[in-house]
Amino acid sequence: MRSILDPFYTALGVLGALFILATLVVEVAGIAGRELGYSMAGLDSYAGYCLAAGSFLAMAHALRRGDHIRVTLILTRLKGRTRYWMEVLCLCIAALLSAYFAYFSARLVWGSYTLNDVSQNVDATPLWIPQLSMAIGLFGLAVAFAEQLFVTLRTGRLAPGTDEAAHVE
């Protein structure tokens, strides 16, 4: 299973990074255009689409690496089996919530596609296109949480990033 999921998470992370880079390129093009006296309509919208796509697509990769910000105020005070079961509870809740969000974002994409919904800006972009990155990213996040829950239950080891001291720089 790991041989399939690791490349999937890496691909999502690379796509997320490319969209973040695209955000920079679009913003720089917009700034340069204003300085040179011309404006491209809808450029700010595309920067926003790229930023959202980069953020959502990178979530699963960040979770897999243990780079998500975690509130461990209570978890770090727990020891042994109590901490383990609290971690399992947190992973269950996170897996269910991310699956819920992934399902409804996929429904949003489908609704935008079937209704031919377009942005209200000058660009009139079909909204299902930028929304698709959100649905794919949330699907990846749900899979990553479900996988981490499965691994934690099977091995008894806590998820990466649960030890706050490991990420102090």
DSSP file with accessible surface (Angstrom, degrees, kcal/mol):
  #  RESIDUE AA STRUCTURE BP1 BP2  ACC     N-H-->O    O-->H-N    N-H-->O    O-->H-N    TCO  KAPPA ALPHA  PHI   PSI    X-CA   Y-CA   Z-CA
    1    1 A M    >>        0   0  125      0, 0.0     4,-2.4     0, 0.0     3,-1.0   0.000 360.0 360.0 360.0 -38.7    0.0    0.0    0.0
    2    2 A R  H 3>  +     0   0   79      1,-0.2     4,-2.5     2,-0.2     0, 0.0   0.850 360.0  61.7 -62.5 -33.8    2.9    2.4    0.8
    3    3 A S  H 34 S+     0   0   99      1,-0.2    -1,-0.2     2,-0.2     0, 0.0   0.745 112.4  37.8 -67.4 -21.5    4.3    1.9   -2.7
    4    4 A I  H <> S+     0   0  124     -3,-1.0     4,-1.3     2,-0.1    -2,-0.2   0.849 119.1  45.2 -91.6 -43.9    1.1    3.4   -4.1
    5    5 A L  H  X S+     0   0   23     -4,-2.4     4,-2.9     2,-0.2     5,-0.3   0.870 104.3  59.6 -75.0 -37.1    0.4    6.1   -1.6
    6    6 A D  H  X S+     0   0   54     -4,-2.5     4,-2.5     1,-0.2     5,-0.2   0.940 108.6  44.5 -60.0 -46.7    3.8    7.6   -1.2
    7    7 A P  H  > S+     0   0   77      0, 0.0     4,-2.8     0, 0.0    -1,-0.2   0.881 112.7  54.2 -63.9 -32.6    4.1    8.6   -4.9
    8    8 A F  H  X S+     0   0   62     -4,-1.3     4,-2.3     2,-0.2    -2,-0.2   0.949 111.1  43.9 -62.8 -48.8    0.5    9.9   -4.7
    9    9 A Y  H  X S+     0   0    1     -4,-2.9     4,-2.4     1,-0.2    52,-0.2   0.900 114.4  50.5 -63.8 -39.8    1.4   12.1   -1.7
   10   10 A T  H  X S+     0   0   72     -4,-2.5     4,-2.8    -5,-0.3    -2,-0.2   0.920 109.4  50.7 -64.7 -42.6    4.6   13.2   -3.4
   11   11 A A  H  X S+     0   0   51     -4,-2.8     4,-2.7     1,-0.2    -2,-0.2   0.916 110.9  48.8 -61.9 -41.9    2.7   14.1   -6.6
   12   12 A L  H  X S+     0   0    7     -4,-2.3     4,-2.6     2,-0.2    -1,-0.2   0.911 111.7  49.8 -63.6 -40.7    0.2   16.1   -4.6
   13   13 A G  H  X S+     0   0   11     -4,-2.4     4,-2.5     2,-0.2    -2,-0.2   0.909 111.6  47.8 -64.1 -41.6    3.1   17.9   -2.9
   14   14 A V  H  X S+     0   0   81     -4,-2.8     4,-2.5     2,-0.2    -2,-0.2   0.930 112.7  48.7 -65.7 -44.4    4.8   18.7   -6.2
   15   15 A L  H  X S+     0   0   80     -4,-2.7     4,-2.3     2,-0.2    -2,-0.2   0.912 111.0  51.2 -60.6 -42.4    1.6   19.9   -7.7
   16   16 A G  H  X S+     0   0    1     -4,-2.6     4,-2.1    41,-0.2    -2,-0.2   0.927 110.3  48.6 -60.1 -43.7    1.0   22.1   -4.6
   17   17 A A  H  X S+     0   0   59     -4,-2.5     4,-2.5     1,-0.2    -2,-0.2   0.900 109.9  52.3 -64.0 -39.9    4.5   23.5   -4.9
   18   18 A L  H  X S+     0   0   97     -4,-2.5     4,-2.5     1,-0.2    -1,-0.2   0.891 109.5  49.1 -64.5 -38.2    4.0   24.3   -8.6
   19   19 A F  H  X S+     0   0   72     -4,-2.3     4,-1.9     2,-0.2    -1,-0.2   0.871 109.7  51.2 -69.8 -35.0    0.8   26.1   -7.9
   20   20 A I  H  X S+     0   0   75     -4,-2.1     4,-1.7     2,-0.2    -2,-0.2   0.922 111.8  48.0 -65.0 -41.6    2.5   28.1   -5.1
   21   21 A L  H  X S+     0   0   95     -4,-2.5     4,-2.4     1,-0.2    -2,-0.2   0.907 108.7  53.9 -63.3 -40.5    5.2   29.0   -7.6
   22   22 A A  H  X S+     0   0   32     -4,-2.5     4,-2.9     1,-0.2     5,-0.2   0.866 103.4  57.2 -62.1 -35.2    2.5   29.9  -10.2
   23   23 A T  H  X S+     0   0   19     -4,-1.9     4,-2.5     2,-0.2    -1,-0.2   0.936 107.9  47.2 -59.4 -45.6    1.0   32.3   -7.6
   24   24 A L  H  X S+     0   0  103     -4,-1.7     4,-2.8     2,-0.2     5,-0.2   0.934 112.5  48.9 -61.1 -46.7    4.4   34.1   -7.4
   25   25 A V  H  X S+     0   0   89     -4,-2.4     4,-2.6     1,-0.2    -2,-0.2   0.924 112.2  48.0 -61.5 -44.6    4.7   34.2  -11.2
   26   26 A V  H  X S+     0   0   27     -4,-2.9     4,-2.3     2,-0.2    -1,-0.2   0.923 113.4  47.5 -64.0 -43.5    1.1   35.6  -11.6
   27   27 A E  H  X S+     0   0   68     -4,-2.5     4,-2.5    -5,-0.2    -2,-0.2   0.917 112.5  48.5 -64.8 -43.3    1.6   38.2   -8.9
   28   28 A V  H  X S+     0   0   81     -4,-2.8     4,-3.0     2,-0.2     5,-0.2   0.912 110.9  51.4 -63.6 -40.6    5.0   39.3  -10.4
   29   29 A A  H  X S+     0   0   36     -4,-2.6     4,-2.6    -5,-0.2    -2,-0.2   0.909 110.6  49.2 -62.1 -40.7    3.4   39.5  -13.8
   30   30 A G  H  X S+     0   0    7     -4,-2.3     4,-2.2     2,-0.2    -2,-0.2   0.914 112.9  46.0 -64.5 -42.9    0.6   41.7  -12.4
   31   31 A I  H  X S+     0   0   86     -4,-2.5     4,-2.3     2,-0.2    -2,-0.2   0.938 114.2  48.1 -65.9 -45.6    3.0   44.0  -10.7
   32   32 A A  H  X S+     0   0   43     -4,-3.0     4,-1.9     1,-0.2    -2,-0.2   0.908 110.3  53.1 -62.1 -40.9    5.3   44.3  -13.7
   33   33 A G  H  <>S+     0   0    2     -4,-2.6     5,-2.9    -5,-0.2     4,-0.4   0.919 109.0  48.0 -61.3 -43.6    2.2   45.0  -15.9
   34   34 A R  H ><5S+     0   0  133     -4,-2.2     3,-0.8     1,-0.2    -1,-0.2   0.896 111.1  51.1 -64.2 -39.8    1.1   47.8  -13.7
   35   35 A E  H 3<5S+     0   0  158     -4,-2.3    -1,-0.2     1,-0.2    -2,-0.2   0.822 111.5  47.9 -66.1 -31.5    4.6   49.3  -13.7
   36   36 A L  T 3<5S-     0   0  133     -4,-1.9    -1,-0.2     2,-0.2    -2,-0.2   0.403 122.5-105.1 -90.9   0.4    4.7   49.1  -17.5
   37   37 A G  T < 5S+     0   0   70     -3,-0.8     2,-0.3    -4,-0.4    -3,-0.2   0.644  84.4 100.4  91.0  15.7    1.2   50.7  -17.8
   38   38 A Y      < -     0   0  118     -5,-2.9     2,-0.4    -6,-0.2    -1,-0.3  -0.961  50.9-153.5-131.6 155.2   -1.0   47.8  -18.8
   39   39 A S        -     0   0  102     -2,-0.3     2,-0.6    -3,-0.1    -9,-0.1  -0.969   7.7-146.5-128.1 141.1   -3.3   45.7  -16.8
   40   40 A M    >   -     0   0   76     -2,-0.4     3,-1.5   -10,-0.1     4,-0.3  -0.930  26.6-128.2-108.1 116.2   -4.5   42.1  -17.3
   41   41 A A  T 3  S+     0   0   67     -2,-0.6    80,-0.0     1,-0.2    -2,-0.0  -0.345  88.0  16.2 -64.3 136.0   -8.1   41.6  -16.2
   42   42 A G  T 3> S+     0   0   16     -2,-0.1     4,-1.9     3,-0.0    -1,-0.2   0.457  82.3 124.2  85.7   1.2   -8.6   38.7  -13.8
   43   43 A L  H <> S+     0   0   32     -3,-1.5     4,-2.1     1,-0.2     5,-0.2   0.894  73.1  53.0 -64.0 -38.3   -5.0   38.2  -12.9
   44   44 A D  H  > S+     0   0  105     -4,-0.3     4,-2.1     1,-0.2    -1,-0.2   0.869 106.8  53.6 -64.0 -35.4   -5.8   38.6   -9.1
   45   45 A S  H  > S+     0   0   20      2,-0.2     4,-2.6     1,-0.2    -1,-0.2   0.928 108.4  48.9 -64.1 -43.0   -8.4   35.9   -9.5
   46   46 A Y  H  X S+     0   0   94     -4,-1.9     4,-2.5     1,-0.2    -2,-0.2   0.867 108.1  54.0 -67.8 -33.0   -5.9   33.5  -11.0
   47   47 A A  H  X S+     0   0    3     -4,-2.1     4,-2.4     2,-0.2    -1,-0.2   0.922 110.3  47.8 -63.7 -41.3   -3.4   34.2   -8.2
   48   48 A G  H  X S+     0   0   39     -4,-2.1     4,-2.6     2,-0.2     5,-0.2   0.904 110.8  50.4 -65.1 -41.6   -6.1   33.3   -5.7
   49   49 A Y  H  X S+     0   0   46     -4,-2.6     4,-2.6     1,-0.2    -2,-0.2   0.927 112.3  47.5 -61.3 -43.2   -7.0   30.1   -7.6
   50   50 A C  H  X S+     0   0   18     -4,-2.5     4,-2.7     2,-0.2    -2,-0.2   0.901 111.6  50.1 -66.3 -40.8   -3.3   29.1   -7.7
   51   51 A L  H  X S+     0   0   88     -4,-2.4     4,-2.3     2,-0.2    -2,-0.2   0.931 112.9  45.9 -64.2 -44.4   -2.8   29.9   -4.0
   52   52 A A  H  X S+     0   0   43     -4,-2.6     4,-2.7     2,-0.2     5,-0.3   0.925 113.5  49.6 -63.8 -43.5   -5.9   27.8   -3.0
   53   53 A A  H  X S+     0   0    3     -4,-2.6     4,-2.7    -5,-0.2     5,-0.3   0.932 111.2  49.3 -61.3 -45.7   -4.8   25.0   -5.2
   54   54 A G  H  X S+     0   0    1     -4,-2.7     4,-1.4     1,-0.2    -1,-0.2   0.906 112.7  47.7 -60.8 -40.9   -1.3   25.0   -3.8
   55   55 A S  H  X S+     0   0   60     -4,-2.3     4,-0.5    -5,-0.2    -2,-0.2   0.949 116.4  40.8 -66.9 -49.0   -2.6   25.0   -0.2
   56   56 A F  H >< S+     0   0   52     -4,-2.7     3,-0.9     1,-0.2     4,-0.4   0.902 113.9  51.9 -69.5 -39.5   -5.1   22.2   -0.7
   57   57 A L  H 3< S+     0   0    6     -4,-2.7     4,-0.4    -5,-0.3     3,-0.3   0.814 108.3  52.2 -68.8 -27.0   -2.9   20.0   -2.8
   58   58 A A  H 3X S+     0   0   33     -4,-1.4     4,-2.4    -5,-0.3    -1,-0.2   0.578  85.3  88.4 -84.9  -8.4    0.0   20.1   -0.4
   59   59 A M  H <X S+     0   0   47     -3,-0.9     4,-2.5    -4,-0.5     5,-0.2   0.902  87.5  46.2 -60.0 -46.9   -2.0   19.0    2.7
   60   60 A A  H  > S+     0   0    1     -4,-0.4     4,-2.6    -3,-0.3    -1,-0.2   0.916 113.2  49.8 -65.2 -41.0   -1.6   15.3    2.3
   61   61 A H  H  > S+     0   0   56     -4,-0.4     4,-1.7   -52,-0.2    -1,-0.2   0.922 111.7  48.6 -63.0 -43.0    2.1   15.6    1.7
   62   62 A A  H  X>S+     0   0   26     -4,-2.4     5,-2.9     1,-0.2     4,-0.6   0.908 111.7  49.4 -64.6 -41.1    2.6   17.8    4.7
   63   63 A L  H ><5S+     0   0   21     -4,-2.5     3,-1.3     1,-0.2    -2,-0.2   0.937 108.9  52.6 -62.9 -44.4    0.6   15.4    6.9
   64   64 A R  H 3<5S+     0   0   59     -4,-2.6    -1,-0.2     1,-0.3    -2,-0.2   0.844 111.1  46.9 -61.4 -33.8    2.6   12.4    5.7
   65   65 A R  H 3<5S-     0   0  148     -4,-1.7    -1,-0.3    -5,-0.2    -2,-0.2   0.518 115.2-114.8 -84.7  -7.2    5.9   14.2    6.6
   66   66 A G  T <<5S+     0   0    6     -3,-1.3    -3,-0.2    -4,-0.6    -2,-0.1   0.747  78.5 127.2  80.0  24.2    4.5   15.3   10.0
   67   67 A D      < +     0   0   72     -5,-2.9    -4,-0.2    -6,-0.2     2,-0.1   0.414  31.7 112.7 -97.4   0.2    4.6   19.0    9.1
   68   68 A H  S    S-     0   0   63     -6,-0.5     2,-0.4    -5,-0.1    -9,-0.0  -0.470  77.3-108.4 -69.9 146.6    1.1   19.9   10.0
   69   69 A I        -     0   0  168     -2,-0.1     2,-0.4     2,-0.0    -1,-0.1  -0.627  42.7-168.4 -74.9 126.5    0.7   22.2   12.9
   70   70 A R        -     0   0   64     -2,-0.4     2,-1.0    91,-0.1    91,-0.0  -0.946  25.0-135.8-121.1 140.8   -0.7   20.2   15.8
   71   71 A V        +     0   0  132     -2,-0.4     4,-0.3     1,-0.1     3,-0.2  -0.832  35.1 163.9 -92.7 101.4   -2.1   21.4   19.1
   72   72 A T     >  +     0   0    4     -2,-1.0     4,-2.5     1,-0.2     5,-0.3   0.108  31.4 119.0-109.3  20.8   -0.5   19.0   21.5
   73   73 A L  T  4 S+     0   0  110      1,-0.2     4,-0.3     2,-0.2    -1,-0.2   0.904  89.7  28.3 -55.0 -42.8   -1.1   20.9   24.7
   74   74 A I  T >> S+     0   0  116     -3,-0.2     3,-1.1     2,-0.1     4,-0.8   0.902 117.9  57.2 -85.3 -43.9   -3.1   18.0   26.1
   75   75 A L  G >4 S+     0   0   10     -4,-0.3     3,-0.9     1,-0.3    -2,-0.2   0.860 102.3  55.0 -58.9 -38.1   -1.5   15.1   24.2
   76   76 A T  G 3< S+     0   0   38     -4,-2.5    -1,-0.3     1,-0.2    -2,-0.1   0.748 104.7  54.9 -70.8 -19.6    2.0   15.8   25.5
   77   77 A R  G <4 S+     0   0  180     -3,-1.1    -1,-0.2    -4,-0.3     2,-0.2   0.638  94.9  84.7 -85.1 -15.4    0.8   15.6   29.1
   78   78 A L    <<  -     0   0   40     -3,-0.9     2,-0.3    -4,-0.8    -4,-0.0  -0.591  64.7-157.7 -87.7 152.4   -0.7   12.2   28.6
   79   79 A K    >>  -     0   0  153     -2,-0.2     3,-1.0     4,-0.0     4,-0.9  -0.892  42.4 -20.2-128.4 154.9    1.4    9.0   28.9
   80   80 A G  H 3> S-     0   0   61     -2,-0.3     4,-2.0     1,-0.2     3,-0.1  -0.134 121.8  -3.3  60.5-135.1    1.3    5.4   27.7
   81   81 A R  H 3> S+     0   0  149      1,-0.2     4,-2.8     2,-0.2     5,-0.2   0.816 130.0  60.3 -66.5 -32.1   -2.0    3.9   26.6
   82   82 A T  H <> S+     0   0   91     -3,-1.0     4,-2.1     1,-0.2    -1,-0.2   0.942 108.3  44.3 -62.1 -44.7   -4.0    7.0   27.4
   83   83 A R  H  X S+     0   0   38     -4,-0.9     4,-2.5     2,-0.2    -2,-0.2   0.917 112.4  53.2 -64.8 -41.4   -1.9    9.0   25.0
   84   84 A Y  H  X S+     0   0   16     -4,-2.0     4,-2.4     1,-0.2    -2,-0.2   0.946 111.8  43.8 -59.3 -48.6   -2.1    6.3   22.4
   85   85 A W  H  X S+     0   0  135     -4,-2.8     4,-2.4     2,-0.2    -1,-0.2   0.845 111.9  52.9 -70.8 -30.5   -5.9    6.1   22.5
   86   86 A M  H  X S+     0   0   67     -4,-2.1     4,-2.5    -5,-0.2    -1,-0.2   0.906 109.5  50.0 -67.9 -38.2   -6.3    9.8   22.5
   87   87 A E  H  X S+     0   0    0     -4,-2.5     4,-2.6     2,-0.2    -2,-0.2   0.914 110.0  50.3 -63.6 -42.2   -4.1    9.9   19.4
   88   88 A V  H  X S+     0   0   11     -4,-2.4     4,-2.5     2,-0.2    -2,-0.2   0.924 110.2  50.3 -62.0 -42.7   -6.4    7.2   17.8
   89   89 A L  H  X S+     0   0   89     -4,-2.4     4,-2.5     2,-0.2    -2,-0.2   0.931 110.8  49.0 -60.9 -45.1   -9.5    9.3   18.7
   90   90 A C  H  X S+     0   0   51     -4,-2.5     4,-2.6     1,-0.2    -2,-0.2   0.909 111.8  48.6 -61.7 -42.6   -7.9   12.4   17.1
   91   91 A L  H  X S+     0   0    3     -4,-2.6     4,-2.7     2,-0.2    -1,-0.2   0.882 110.2  52.0 -66.1 -37.6   -7.0   10.5   14.0
   92   92 A C  H  X S+     0   0   45     -4,-2.5     4,-2.5     2,-0.2     5,-0.2   0.945 112.5  44.9 -61.7 -48.1  -10.6    9.1   13.8
   93   93 A I  H  X S+     0   0   87     -4,-2.5     4,-2.8     1,-0.2     5,-0.2   0.929 114.8  48.3 -62.8 -44.7  -12.1   12.5   14.0
   94   94 A A  H  X S+     0   0   24     -4,-2.6     4,-2.6    -5,-0.2     5,-0.2   0.903 112.0  49.2 -64.2 -40.9   -9.6   14.0   11.5
   95   95 A A  H  X S+     0   0   15     -4,-2.7     4,-2.2    50,-0.2    -1,-0.2   0.929 114.1  45.7 -64.8 -44.0  -10.2   11.1    9.0
   96   96 A L  H  X S+     0   0  128     -4,-2.5     4,-2.4    -5,-0.2    -2,-0.2   0.926 115.0  46.5 -65.3 -45.3  -14.0   11.5    9.3
   97   97 A L  H  X S+     0   0   88     -4,-2.8     4,-2.7     2,-0.2     5,-0.2   0.918 113.3  47.9 -65.2 -42.6  -13.9   15.3    9.0
   98   98 A S  H  X S+     0   0    6     -4,-2.6     4,-2.5    -5,-0.2    44,-0.3   0.892 112.4  49.6 -67.6 -35.7  -11.5   15.3    6.0
   99   99 A A  H  X S+     0   0   47     -4,-2.2     4,-2.6    -5,-0.2    -2,-0.2   0.912 111.0  50.8 -65.9 -40.0  -13.6   12.6    4.3
  100  100 A Y  H  X S+     0   0  133     -4,-2.4     4,-2.3     2,-0.2     5,-0.2   0.942 112.9  44.9 -60.7 -48.3  -16.8   14.7    4.9
  101  101 A F  H  X S+     0   0  103     -4,-2.7     4,-2.2     1,-0.2    -2,-0.2   0.884 112.5  51.9 -65.5 -38.4  -15.1   17.8    3.5
  102  102 A A  H  X S+     0   0   11     -4,-2.5     4,-2.2    36,-0.3    -2,-0.2   0.923 109.8  49.6 -64.1 -42.9  -13.8   15.9    0.5
  103  103 A Y  H  X S+     0   0  131     -4,-2.6     4,-2.1     1,-0.2    -2,-0.2   0.944 114.4  43.2 -61.0 -48.9  -17.2   14.5   -0.3
  104  104 A F  H  X S+     0   0   85     -4,-2.3     4,-1.9     1,-0.2    -1,-0.2   0.822 111.7  53.4 -74.0 -26.5  -18.9   17.8   -0.1
  105  105 A S  H  X S+     0   0    8     -4,-2.2     4,-2.3    -5,-0.2    30,-0.2   0.889 108.4  51.1 -71.8 -34.4  -16.2   19.6   -2.1
  106  106 A A  H  X S+     0   0   49     -4,-2.2     4,-2.5     2,-0.2    -2,-0.2   0.908 109.7  50.1 -65.3 -38.8  -16.6   16.9   -4.8
  107  107 A R  H  X S+     0   0  139     -4,-2.1     4,-2.8     2,-0.2    -2,-0.2   0.879 108.5  53.0 -64.6 -36.9  -20.3   17.6   -4.8
  108  108 A L  H  X S+     0   0   79     -4,-1.9     4,-2.7     2,-0.2    -2,-0.2   0.923 109.3  48.6 -62.8 -44.9  -19.5   21.3   -5.1
  109  109 A V  H  X S+     0   0   16     -4,-2.3     4,-2.4     2,-0.2    -2,-0.2   0.938 112.9  47.6 -60.0 -47.5  -17.3   20.6   -8.2
  110  110 A W  H  X S+     0   0  164     -4,-2.5     4,-2.9     1,-0.2     5,-0.2   0.918 112.1  49.6 -62.7 -42.5  -20.0   18.5   -9.7
  111  111 A G  H  X S+     0   0   24     -4,-2.8     4,-2.1     1,-0.2    -1,-0.2   0.917 111.7  48.2 -62.4 -43.1  -22.7   21.1   -9.0
  112  112 A S  H  <>S+     0   0    4     -4,-2.7     5,-2.3     1,-0.2     4,-0.3   0.882 113.7  48.6 -64.2 -37.4  -20.5   23.9  -10.5
  113  113 A Y  H ><5S+     0   0  113     -4,-2.4     3,-0.9    -5,-0.2    -2,-0.2   0.944 113.8  43.7 -67.8 -49.0  -19.9   21.7  -13.6
  114  114 A T  H 3<5S+     0   0   69     -4,-2.9    -2,-0.2     1,-0.2    -1,-0.2   0.829 118.1  44.7 -69.9 -29.8  -23.5   20.7  -14.2
  115  115 A L  T 3<5S-     0   0  138     -4,-2.1    -1,-0.2    -5,-0.2    -2,-0.2   0.413 105.6-126.7 -91.3   0.3  -24.8   24.3  -13.7
  116  116 A N  T < 5 -     0   0  131     -3,-0.9     2,-0.3    -4,-0.3    -3,-0.2   0.897  39.7-173.8  53.0  45.1  -22.0   25.9  -15.8
  117  117 A D      < -     0   0   65     -5,-2.3    10,-2.3    -6,-0.2    11,-0.5  -0.522   2.9-173.3 -73.1 130.8  -21.2   28.2  -12.9
  118  118 A V  B     -A  126   0A  56      8,-0.3     7,-0.1    -2,-0.3     6,-0.1  -0.873  30.5 -92.2-123.7 158.6  -18.6   30.8  -13.7
  119  119 A S        -     0   0   10      6,-2.3     5,-0.1    -2,-0.3    -1,-0.0  -0.321  28.0-129.1 -67.4 153.8  -16.8   33.3  -11.6
  120  120 A Q  S    S+     0   0  172      4,-0.1    -1,-0.1     3,-0.1     2,-0.0   0.468  79.5  97.0 -83.3  -2.0  -18.3   36.8  -11.3
  121  121 A N  S >  S-     0   0   87      4,-0.1     3,-1.0     1,-0.1   -80,-0.0  -0.207  96.4 -93.1 -80.0 177.9  -15.0   38.5  -12.2
  122  122 A V  T 3  S+     0   0  120      1,-0.2    -1,-0.1     2,-0.1   -81,-0.1   0.831 122.0  62.4 -60.7 -31.4  -14.0   39.7  -15.7
  123  123 A D  T 3  S-     0   0   32      1,-0.1    -1,-0.2     2,-0.0    -3,-0.1   0.778  84.7-156.2 -70.2 -26.7  -12.3   36.3  -16.4
  124  124 A A    <   -     0   0   51     -3,-1.0    -2,-0.1     1,-0.2    -4,-0.1   0.884  21.1-175.8  49.8  46.1  -15.6   34.3  -16.1
  125  125 A T        -     0   0   10     -7,-0.1    -6,-2.3     1,-0.1     2,-0.3  -0.492  35.2-107.6 -70.4 134.5  -13.6   31.1  -15.3
  126  126 A P  B >   -A  118   0A  51      0, 0.0     3,-1.4     0, 0.0    -8,-0.3  -0.502  30.6-141.3 -60.4 122.1  -15.7   28.0  -15.0
  127  127 A L  T 3> S+     0   0   35    -10,-2.3     4,-2.0    -2,-0.3     5,-0.2   0.721  91.6  71.8 -68.3 -20.2  -15.6   27.5  -11.2
  128  128 A W  H 3> S+     0   0   81    -11,-0.5     4,-1.5   -16,-0.2    -1,-0.3   0.818  90.7  63.0 -65.1 -25.1  -15.3   23.7  -11.3
  129  129 A I  H <> S+     0   0   88     -3,-1.4     4,-0.7     2,-0.2     3,-0.4   0.977 110.5  33.2 -67.8 -54.7  -11.8   24.1  -12.6
  130  130 A P  H >> S+     0   0   24      0, 0.0     4,-0.8     0, 0.0     3,-0.5   0.859 117.0  57.8 -69.9 -28.1  -10.3   25.8   -9.5
  131  131 A Q  H 3X S+     0   0   33     -4,-2.0     4,-2.0     1,-0.2     3,-0.3   0.793  92.8  69.6 -69.8 -24.9  -12.6   23.9   -7.2
  132  132 A L  H 3X S+     0   0   68     -4,-1.5     4,-2.7    -3,-0.4     5,-0.2   0.878  93.4  55.4 -61.6 -37.8  -11.3   20.6   -8.5
  133  133 A S  H <X S+     0   0   15     -4,-0.7     4,-2.5    -3,-0.5    -1,-0.2   0.870 106.6  51.6 -64.4 -35.1   -7.9   21.2   -6.8
  134  134 A M  H  X S+     0   0   43     -4,-0.8     4,-2.6    -3,-0.3     5,-0.2   0.940 111.2  46.9 -65.2 -45.0   -9.7   21.6   -3.5
  135  135 A A  H  X S+     0   0   11     -4,-2.0     4,-2.2   -30,-0.2    -2,-0.2   0.925 114.5  46.5 -64.1 -43.2  -11.6   18.3   -3.9
  136  136 A I  H  X S+     0   0   71     -4,-2.7     4,-2.5     2,-0.2    -1,-0.2   0.927 113.4  49.1 -65.8 -43.9   -8.5   16.4   -5.0
  137  137 A G  H  X S+     0   0    0     -4,-2.5     4,-2.3    -5,-0.2    -2,-0.2   0.914 112.4  47.2 -62.8 -41.9   -6.4   17.9   -2.1
  138  138 A L  H  X S+     0   0   16     -4,-2.6     4,-2.5     2,-0.2   -36,-0.3   0.871 110.2  53.2 -69.5 -34.2   -9.1   17.1    0.5
  139  139 A F  H  X S+     0   0  116     -4,-2.2     4,-2.5    -5,-0.2    -2,-0.2   0.940 110.0  48.4 -62.1 -46.0   -9.4   13.5   -0.9
  140  140 A G  H  X S+     0   0    0     -4,-2.5     4,-2.5     1,-0.2    -2,-0.2   0.902 111.1  50.4 -60.4 -40.3   -5.7   13.1   -0.5
  141  141 A L  H  X S+     0   0   16     -4,-2.3     4,-2.6     2,-0.2     5,-0.2   0.917 109.6  50.2 -64.8 -42.1   -5.8   14.4    3.0
  142  142 A A  H  X S+     0   0   12     -4,-2.5     4,-2.5   -44,-0.3    -2,-0.2   0.920 111.9  48.0 -62.9 -41.8   -8.7   12.0    3.9
  143  143 A V  H  X S+     0   0   35     -4,-2.5     4,-2.9     2,-0.2    -2,-0.2   0.922 111.4  50.9 -63.5 -42.5   -6.7    9.1    2.5
  144  144 A A  H  X S+     0   0    4     -4,-2.5     4,-2.5     1,-0.2    -2,-0.2   0.908 111.9  46.4 -64.6 -41.0   -3.6   10.2    4.4
  145  145 A F  H  X S+     0   0   31     -4,-2.6     4,-2.5     2,-0.2    -1,-0.2   0.920 113.4  49.0 -66.3 -42.4   -5.5   10.5    7.7
  146  146 A A  H  X S+     0   0   49     -4,-2.5     4,-2.5    -5,-0.2    -2,-0.2   0.921 112.4  48.7 -63.4 -41.2   -7.1    7.1    7.1
  147  147 A E  H  X S+     0   0    9     -4,-2.9     4,-2.8     2,-0.2     5,-0.2   0.928 111.3  49.3 -63.8 -43.7   -3.7    5.5    6.3
  148  148 A Q  H  X S+     0   0   14     -4,-2.5     4,-2.6     2,-0.2    -2,-0.2   0.901 110.8  50.4 -64.7 -37.7   -2.2    7.1    9.4
  149  149 A L  H  X S+     0   0   30     -4,-2.5     4,-2.6     2,-0.2     5,-0.2   0.944 111.7  48.2 -62.6 -45.9   -5.0    5.8   11.6
  150  150 A F  H  X S+     0   0  106     -4,-2.5     4,-2.4     1,-0.2    -2,-0.2   0.928 113.4  47.1 -59.9 -46.0   -4.6    2.3   10.1
  151  151 A V  H  X S+     0   0    9     -4,-2.8     4,-2.9     2,-0.2     5,-0.4   0.912 112.2  50.1 -64.4 -41.8   -0.8    2.4   10.7
  152  152 A T  H  X S+     0   0    0     -4,-2.6     4,-2.2    -5,-0.2    -2,-0.2   0.928 113.8  44.6 -64.4 -43.1   -1.2    3.6   14.2
  153  153 A L  H  < S+     0   0   85     -4,-2.6    -1,-0.2    -5,-0.2    -2,-0.2   0.881 117.7  45.0 -67.9 -37.2   -3.8    0.9   15.1
  154  154 A R  H  < S+     0   0  161     -4,-2.4    -2,-0.2    -5,-0.2    -1,-0.2   0.895 127.8  24.1 -74.4 -41.1   -1.7   -1.8   13.4
  155  155 A T  H  < S-     0   0   53     -4,-2.9    -3,-0.2    -5,-0.2    -2,-0.2   0.678  90.9-130.8-101.4 -21.4    1.7   -0.9   14.8
  156  156 A G     <  +     0   0   35     -4,-2.2     2,-0.3    -5,-0.4    -4,-0.1   0.488  64.4 130.9  81.3   2.0    0.9    0.9   18.0
  157  157 A R        -     0   0  165     -6,-0.4    -1,-0.3     1,-0.1    -2,-0.2  -0.679  59.4-115.3 -90.4 146.2    3.3    3.8   17.0
  158  158 A L        -     0   0   58     -2,-0.3     3,-0.1     1,-0.1    -1,-0.1  -0.329  39.0 -90.1 -75.7 160.0    2.2    7.4   17.1
  159  159 A A    >   -     0   0    6      1,-0.1     3,-1.5     2,-0.1     4,-0.2  -0.243  50.4 -89.4 -66.8 152.8    1.9    9.5   14.0
  160  160 A P  T 3  S+     0   0   51      0, 0.0   -94,-0.2     0, 0.0    -1,-0.1  -0.391 113.9  29.4 -60.6 140.8    4.8   11.6   12.7
  161  161 A G  T 3  S+     0   0   18      2,-0.1   -91,-0.1   -96,-0.1     6,-0.1   0.468  83.9 111.6  89.0   1.2    4.9   15.0   14.2
  162  162 A T    <   +     0   0    8     -3,-1.5     2,-0.9     1,-0.1     3,-0.1   0.697  62.4  75.3 -80.4 -18.2    3.2   14.0   17.5
  163  163 A D  S >  S-     0   0   89     -4,-0.2     3,-1.6     1,-0.2     4,-0.4  -0.832  71.0-161.0 -95.1 105.1    6.4   14.6   19.4
  164  164 A E  G >  S+     0   0  108     -2,-0.9     3,-1.4     1,-0.3    -1,-0.2   0.848  85.9  61.9 -56.9 -34.8    6.6   18.4   19.7
  165  165 A A  G >  S+     0   0   71      1,-0.3     3,-1.0     2,-0.2    -1,-0.3   0.774  91.0  69.0 -65.9 -22.4   10.3   18.3   20.5
  166  166 A A  G <  S+     0   0   71     -3,-1.6    -1,-0.3     1,-0.2    -2,-0.2   0.765 104.0  41.0 -68.3 -24.2   11.1   16.7   17.1
  167  167 A H  G <  S+     0   0   85     -3,-1.4     2,-0.5    -4,-0.4    -1,-0.2   0.208  80.8 119.2-112.4  15.5   10.2   19.8   15.1
  168  168 A V    <         0   0  112     -3,-1.0    -3,-0.0    -4,-0.2    -4,-0.0  -0.709 360.0 360.0 -81.7 126.9   11.7   22.5   17.3
  169  169 A E              0   0  222     -2,-0.5    -2,-0.1     0, 0.0    -3,-0.0  -0.853 360.0 360.0-115.5 360.0   14.3   24.4   15.3
